[in-house]
Amino acid sequence: MRCVALAAAAAAVCGFAFAKTPPEAKLRTQAEALLDRGDYAAALVVFTRCIALNAKDPDAFDGRGYAEDALGRYQEAIADETAAIALDAGFADAYRDRGNARADAGDNTRALEDLDRAIALDRTDAGVFADRGRVEAALSLSDRALADFRYALKLNPRFALAWRDLGDYYDNQGDDQEAVAKYTRAIALSPRDTVTWSSRGFAWSELGRWDRALKDYSHALKIDPKDSDSWSNFGDAQFALRNTDAAIASYDRALALDAKNASAMLGRGNALAAKGNDLAAISEYDRAVRTKPDFADAWYRRGLAKLRLGDEKGSALDFAMADKIDPDVTRR
């Protein structure tokens, strides 16, 4: 989104001019403040009022599209950003925001087209290079993604999200040591970002450093104790360190916060299996595959538990399903 706050600032300096500010401009400034606070539902309502007053305001359509995307209303967001572009063909932010909405909707190919157009219109915005890098990574255009993340950081070396993106890139490439280094840079710039703490924790776990992973997950929970995924990750680290009962308690916390957290169900099943309770473990794996039918790990673990109980036919069916979803799971 491009900022229109300068208009209000100029009006305030002039004194008399503010009274002449169109009502939709005042509303738009209010809506943008709501966006800044993360109150997307309220921002959407105010942007809609702006559009009712002036249906030719591209900034209002762009703002409403941004709010809709944040609320998971991707097709509505795409429609509003398209309307903004129709009103202003050179609106770089609208192309960027439509690209991000398309990426969120799973249409990475068209998202990339929009982000290419946004960059052609404005090459000074580090954020759009990072956005394009994430889409390129999703399309397995690894070299291009790496170049965009690096260029974003060239434009803004203190861009914490781009450092996190770079960490994600190296993690996906299997270079967890380098991922840890990039996540560490991101944390130094944005120490309250729970996602980066959790991402670094995962990279430590891939390196077998479960003690460090536990510390990072713990830190994420100090920042946001209501994050179900962080409790699940914390449980994984406790389980790896053979603190099985503590792990189960953490998985319980995760599920209390999000009853559909399939990863916590899997972890809880693994912990119960480790305690020799395969029947209870199967019950957890059942819940996991009902919640997330393409969860290969849960199918595979349920197959192992059934095999230990002598159910060879049932285990073979579960192994086959796991292999169909992700062949690598059954090869571990």
Secondary structure, DSSP 4 states (H G I P E B T S, - for coil): ----HHHHHHHHHHSGGGGGS-HHHHHHHHHHHHHHTT-HHHHHHHHHHHHHH-TT-HHHHHHHHHHHHHTT-HHHHHHHHHHHHHH-TT-HHHHHHHHHHHHHTT-HHHHHHHHHHHHHH-S--HHHHHHHHHHHHHTT-HHHHHHHHHHHHHH-TT-HHHHHHHHHHHHHTT-HHHHHHHHHHHHHH-TT-HHHHHHHHHHHHHTT-HHHHHHHHHHHHHH-TT-HHHHHHHHHHHHHTT-HHHHHHHHHHHHHH-TT-HHHHHHHHHHHHHTT-HHHHHHHHHHHHHH-TT-HHHHHHHHHHHHHTT-HHHHHHHHHHHHHH-TTGGG-
